[in-house]
Amino acid sequence: MRYLIFAILGVLAVTLKGDRASIKSKVNFLTDDFDNLFVKYAKEVGISPKLLKAISANESQIGKFVEYEPIGGTSGLMHIKLSTARDYEPDLLIYDMDSHEVQIRTGAKHLRRLSDVFSGDEKKIVMSYNQGEGNTKKGREVSEYWERYLRNKSRLG
């Protein structure tokens, strides 16, 4: 019986270690594979690449939901709605939202606008990206989203 318990604990330890490696590879997936796009579009619109990357990590949960996820009509690295993306690029079509570059580019433009609306107040910018500008102006906030953003921002460098 004791050997069975040790065997189960050993399998559990290997499984958990594998999950940590998987999470680390997902972090690298975001930062390494798309870093040039984050930097390019953040600089193009005048926002911090760190802000853009951390929002992406929040929205796609470190690449877990990069493919289309019909959560409120959002998808991709930035989980930006087509209607929001069209505010910046009116000719976009639904299949354009599958492009990582389109996601990052329109997400950066949206964050720039929110930065202007909220006079650079980082917390309001981040909260507004998640819950909408109107809810942020009403004083609502989702503290878990803000806390996860701060963790992602410090981890993503």
LINPE-V651740 format. One record per residue. N is the residue number from 0. NEAR is the number of other ideal C-beta (glycine too) atoms within 12 Angstrom. Layout:
[[N & NEAR] [N & NEAR]]
//
This chain:
[[0 & 7] [1 & 8] [2 & 9] [3 & 10] [4 & 11] [5 & 12] [6 & 13] [7 & 14] [8 & 14] [9 & 14] [10 & 14] [11 & 14] [12 & 14] [13 & 14] [14 & 14] [15 & 14] [16 & 14] [17 & 14] [18 & 14] [19 & 14] [20 & 14] [21 & 17] [22 & 20] [23 & 18] [24 & 18] [25 & 27] [26 & 29] [27 & 20] [28 & 25] [29 & 39] [30 & 30] [31 & 18] [32 & 21] [33 & 36] [34 & 24] [35 & 17] [36 & 30] [37 & 38] [38 & 22] [39 & 18] [40 & 35] [41 & 30] [42 & 19] [43 & 21] [44 & 27] [45 & 18] [46 & 33] [47 & 26] [48 & 31] [49 & 27] [50 & 37] [51 & 48] [52 & 42] [53 & 40] [54 & 44] [55 & 47] [56 & 41] [57 & 38] [58 & 38] [59 & 34] [60 & 23] [61 & 29] [62 & 33] [63 & 22] [64 & 24] [65 & 29] [66 & 18] [67 & 20] [68 & 20] [69 & 15] [70 & 18] [71 & 16] [72 & 17] [73 & 31] [74 & 32] [75 & 38] [76 & 44] [77 & 45] [78 & 37] [79 & 42] [80 & 27] [81 & 30] [82 & 19] [83 & 32] [84 & 34] [85 & 20] [86 & 19] [87 & 29] [88 & 24] [89 & 13] [90 & 11] [91 & 26] [92 & 14] [93 & 19] [94 & 12] [95 & 23] [96 & 35] [97 & 21] [98 & 26] [99 & 30] [100 & 26] [101 & 31] [102 & 42] [103 & 41] [104 & 33] [105 & 42] [106 & 49] [107 & 40] [108 & 31] [109 & 40] [110 & 45] [111 & 28] [112 & 22] [113 & 37] [114 & 29] [115 & 19] [116 & 21] [117 & 21] [118 & 11] [119 & 18] [120 & 17] [121 & 24] [122 & 27] [123 & 28] [124 & 32] [125 & 40] [126 & 33] [127 & 34] [128 & 44] [129 & 35] [130 & 26] [131 & 22] [132 & 24] [133 & 12] [134 & 17] [135 & 25] [136 & 17] [137 & 13] [138 & 12] [139 & 18] [140 & 23] [141 & 20] [142 & 15] [143 & 15] [144 & 28] [145 & 27] [146 & 19] [147 & 24] [148 & 34] [149 & 22] [150 & 17] [151 & 31] [152 & 26] [153 & 14] [154 & 22] [155 & 32] [156 & 19]]
//
